[in-house]
Amino acid sequence: MHALKLTQIGNSVGVILPKEVLAKLKLEKGDTLYLTESPDGMRITPHDPVFEDQMQAARGIMKARRAVLRELAK
């Protein structure tokens, strides 16, 4: 577990992430993080849950319509 400290950044408040956490999440300066609610509290993740839902729907369509997509690719 890592303790994170809130710090003043201009008129806002920010969180400083340790280098080890950035490396584990494969994040760099300027990357986007997403804060989502979970059953046990809040969750910070580099993965966009809305995009993931869209990709799952797209994978289902691609699987169901594989033959049509092959024909269109010709």
N, C-alpha and C positions, 0 to 999 in steps of 0.2 A: 504494500500500500504506500502511496505517496501523499504527503500533505501538501496542498497547494495554497499559496498565499495570494490574497487579493491585493492589488496595488492600484493607486490612482494613476490614470493615463489621461491627461487633459481633464475634460469634464466627465469622463467615464471611469469605470472600474474594470480592470482586466485581471486575468489569471496568468501567472508565469508557469509554464510547463518545463520541467527539468529535461535536460538533453536525453536522458535515458528513455523518458516517456515519448519524446518526439521520435527517437530512433525506432522504438517498438511499434509506434503507429505509422511509421514511414511518412512523417510530416516534415515540411520545411516552412520557412517564413512565407506568409502569404496564402498558405493552404486554408481551406474551409473546413470547419468542424461543425457537427450538427448536435444539438442538444434535444434529446427526446425524452418523453416520460416513459417509465417502465414500471412494472408492478412493485418493484422495490425502491423506487425513487426516480432520480434523473440519471440519464446516461449521456456521455459525451462520446461521439464516434466520428470517424472521418468518412463514413459511408452514409449517403443520402437515402433514407428509408423510402421516400417517394419514388426515387429513380429505381431502387431495387424492386419495388412493387410493379413498376412499369416494365422492367426487364423480365420479370417472371411471367407477366401477361404476354409479352412478345415471344418468349420461349415456348409458351403453350400454343400460340398461334402458329409459330414456325413448325412445331412438331405436328400439329393437326393438319397443316396445309403444305407439308413437305413437297408433295408432287406438283402442286401449283407453283410453288416457288422455284422448283427445278425448271419447269417449263418457261417461266418468266426470265430465268437467268440465261436462256439460250440466245 
